Amino acid sequence: MRTVTRTPVPARPRVVRPVLDFRHPSDVTVGRVVVDKDSEMVATVQEVDGQWVELFRPTGLNWRTRWSRIRPATEREHRQLLAIGRLHRQQRRGLA
């Protein structure tokens, strides 16, 4: 009987692209998907009013925060926001 030993293959390191914060309020555009660093929630920019940004989630939640407290969303966070919207629509359909 032969014994075969395999050397473990190290896992590939995940490539994570750094997400740079906005440098100026004019960098924040309406419709952009962002993350509020204070509440750690993904949202879409609905309005930019000077230093303040109004954010919106598909669940109907709106709130305002300073532009310096948000950062652009990663691709994963963007997909998360889309999934939240789909889930909310499915739940609302079930209530009708």
C-alpha positions in Angstrom: 0.0 0.0 0.0 1.4 3.4 -1.0 1.1 6.5 1.1 0.8 9.7 -0.7 1.4 12.9 1.2 0.2 16.2 -0.2 1.7 19.4 0.7 -1.0 22.0 1.6 -1.5 24.7 -1.0 -1.5 28.1 0.7 -4.7 30.1 0.1 -4.5 33.0 -2.3 -4.5 36.4 -0.7 -7.6 38.3 -1.4 -7.1 41.3 -3.6 -8.8 44.3 -2.0 -8.7 47.6 -3.8 -8.4 50.5 -1.5 -11.4 52.8 -1.4 -10.4 56.4 -1.2 -12.5 58.9 0.6 -13.9 61.9 -1.2 -11.5 64.9 -1.2 -14.1 67.7 -1.6 -17.9 68.0 -1.5 -18.0 68.5 -5.2 -16.7 64.9 -5.6 -19.9 63.6 -4.2 -22.5 63.2 -7.0 -26.2 62.5 -6.9 -27.0 58.8 -7.6 -23.7 57.5 -6.4 -23.6 54.5 -4.0 -21.7 55.3 -0.8 -21.2 54.1 2.7 -21.9 56.2 5.8 -19.0 55.6 8.1 -21.0 56.5 11.2 -23.9 54.1 10.7 -21.9 51.7 8.5 -24.8 51.5 6.0 -24.8 51.5 2.2 -27.0 54.1 0.6 -27.5 56.2 -2.6 -26.8 59.9 -2.6 -30.1 61.7 -3.1 -29.0 65.3 -2.7 -25.9 67.3 -2.0 -26.4 70.5 0.0 -23.1 72.2 0.7 -21.4 70.3 3.5 -24.5 68.0 3.9 -25.4 65.0 1.9 -28.9 63.3 1.9 -28.8 59.6 1.7 -31.5 57.1 0.7 -32.0 53.4 1.1 -34.4 51.2 -0.9 -36.3 50.5 2.3 -37.4 54.1 2.5 -34.9 55.3 5.1 -33.5 58.8 4.4 -31.0 60.6 6.5 -28.5 63.5 6.3 -24.8 63.4 7.1 -21.7 65.4 6.4 -19.8 64.7 3.1 -16.6 63.9 5.1 -18.4 61.0 6.8 -19.1 59.0 3.6 -16.9 57.0 1.3 -17.5 55.4 -2.1 -19.0 51.9 -1.9 -17.0 48.9 -3.1 -18.5 46.5 -5.7 -19.6 44.2 -2.9 -21.3 46.9 -1.0 -23.0 48.0 -4.3 -24.4 44.4 -4.7 -25.5 44.5 -1.1 -27.6 47.6 -1.7 -29.2 45.9 -4.7 -30.0 42.8 -2.7 -31.5 44.9 0.1 -33.8 46.5 -2.5 -34.9 43.1 -4.0 -35.6 41.7 -0.5 -37.6 44.8 0.5 -39.7 44.6 -2.7 -40.3 40.9 -2.1 -41.4 41.5 1.5 -43.7 44.4 0.4 -45.3 42.1 -2.3 -46.0 39.5 0.4 -47.9 42.1 2.5 -50.2 43.2 -0.3 
